Amino acid sequence: MLDNIRIVLVNTSHTGNIGSTARAMKTMGLSDLYLVDPVSAPDGKSSALAAGAGDVLANATIVSDLSEAVKDCSLIVGTSARSRTLPWPMLTPRECGVKMVQEGQKGPVALVFGRENNGLSNEELQLCHFHVCIPANPEYSSLNLAAAVQTLCYEIRMGYLNLDSYPDMESDYPLSEDLERFYVHLENTLTETGFIVKNHPGVVMTKLRRLVNRARPESQELNILRGILSAIDKKNKQ
């Protein structure tokens, strides 16, 4: 099950942080590392700081954007230290660890970390079902990237060690790529009906993404919603 838990680093600047992340992961039993558009590919400094986790580093997958990294995941949690003008469903680190372990029993799930200097963009955070924030000292809350990875990987480890005390996951949730197709379909339908004005879309889709994330529709429920949109499209064409 731990093999299904993916750690994703977005646009990492310092190669040493990639190596330190690999080490942090391996100490907690995690091995699936994705690198999204790193400024530099892993190098000798990465290998040195990975220490005994060279296998995690060597098997890291490099992709060009976040959507590619998480397209086959049914749960995506993004790390965020900033207050947002549009609040997103939040998890504590402990809740994050439990949820990753529970849903990781069904298939791939992803925990996403942003850039060292400014974290994840709003667009990237909107790809996530939940956000997680480490409650660090408010007077000095700046965590090194690898330290943040270590903290949350520890919570995943604790969730894994207590797995028997959690109820089994019975729901099947849609993959990220299926959810993104739904959002495209929804926006197209709302534009065709005139509900969204193409030249002035506002924040309608952002708020609808937040609503859907709060609801966490199961795969069959998402299929019903897609069917409703298709029926509306058909009626519009008639």
Protein Blocks (a to p, Z undefined) as FASTA:
>chain_A
ZZmpccddehifblklmmmmmmmmmmnopabdcdehifbdcdfklmmmnmmmmmmmmmpc
cdfbfklmmmmpcbdcdddfbdcfbdcddddfklmmmmmmmmmmnmccddddddfklopa
fklmmmpmbdcdddddfklmcccfklmmmmmmmmmmmmmmmmmmpccdfbdcddfklmmm
mmmmmmmmmmmnomacfklnojmlmmmmmmmmmnopafklmmmmmmmmmmmmmmmmZZ
